[in-house]
Amino acid sequence: MGENVTQQNVRRRQIQPNRQKRQAEESISRRLLDVIVYGKSCRIGDRLSIDDLADTSEIGDWKMPDFKVACAHAATQGWLIIEGDTITLTTAGAAAA
């Protein structure tokens, strides 16, 4: 019986960092959506180049890994379509913003 309690405690410790990572990814992805929808006034189907976003002050101070994580997470959620250096806002992305 003591072994089960120990294993359950180990699992909780392993799950917590993953949950925090997912929350951080979602948070930064939503910030990216806010910049695209409200900062750049994009509508569904509008396209932006990554260079256009880099010129924005809200994005300009981000670190590149943060930007990549935000783009990747937003794309997996269906909020953005990323093709090369072009980002397209989807209906889901406009609704999530």
C-alpha positions in Angstrom: 0.0 0.0 0.0 2.9 2.4 0.7 4.2 1.8 -2.8 1.0 3.1 -4.4 1.1 6.3 -2.4 4.7 6.9 -3.4 4.0 6.3 -7.1 1.0 8.6 -7.0 3.1 11.4 -5.5 5.8 10.9 -8.3 3.1 11.2 -11.0 1.7 14.4 -9.6 5.2 16.0 -9.6 5.7 15.0 -13.2 2.3 16.2 -14.4 2.6 19.7 -12.8 5.5 21.0 -15.0 3.8 19.8 -18.2 0.6 21.7 -17.1 2.6 24.8 -16.4 4.4 24.5 -19.8 1.0 24.2 -21.6 -0.4 27.2 -19.8 2.7 29.3 -20.7 2.4 28.3 -24.3 -1.3 29.2 -24.4 -0.7 32.5 -22.7 2.0 33.6 -25.2 0.0 32.4 -28.1 -3.0 34.5 -27.0 -0.7 37.5 -26.7 0.4 36.9 -30.3 -3.3 36.7 -31.4 -4.0 40.0 -29.6 -1.2 41.7 -31.5 -2.4 40.3 -34.8 -6.1 41.0 -34.3 -6.0 44.2 -32.3 -2.5 45.7 -32.9 -2.4 45.0 -36.6 -6.2 45.1 -37.1 -6.2 41.8 -39.0 -9.5 40.1 -40.0 -10.2 36.5 -40.9 -8.1 35.5 -43.9 -5.7 38.4 -43.6 -2.0 37.6 -44.1 1.0 39.1 -42.4 4.6 38.5 -43.0 6.8 37.7 -40.0 8.8 40.8 -40.7 5.7 42.9 -40.3 5.1 41.4 -36.9 8.8 41.8 -35.9 8.4 45.6 -36.5 5.6 45.7 -34.0 6.8 46.9 -30.6 4.7 44.3 -28.7 6.6 41.5 -30.6 9.9 43.2 -31.1 11.0 42.6 -27.5 10.2 38.9 -27.5 12.9 36.3 -27.6 12.9 34.2 -30.8 12.1 30.9 -28.9 9.0 32.6 -27.4 7.9 33.7 -30.8 8.4 30.3 -32.3 6.5 28.7 -29.4 3.6 31.1 -29.8 3.4 30.5 -33.6 3.7 26.7 -33.2 1.0 26.6 -30.5 -1.3 28.9 -32.3 -1.0 26.8 -35.5 -1.7 23.5 -33.6 -4.8 25.2 -32.2 -5.9 26.2 -35.7 -5.7 29.9 -34.8 -3.1 30.7 -37.5 -1.9 29.1 -40.7 1.9 29.5 -41.1 3.3 29.1 -44.6 7.0 30.1 -44.9 7.2 33.6 -43.6 3.5 34.3 -43.9 0.9 34.1 -41.1 -2.8 33.9 -42.0 -5.5 34.5 -39.3 -8.2 31.8 -39.2 -11.8 32.0 -38.1 -10.8 30.1 -34.9 -8.0 32.6 -34.3 -10.3 35.6 -34.6 -12.7 33.9 -32.2 -10.0 33.0 -29.7 -8.6 36.6 -29.6 
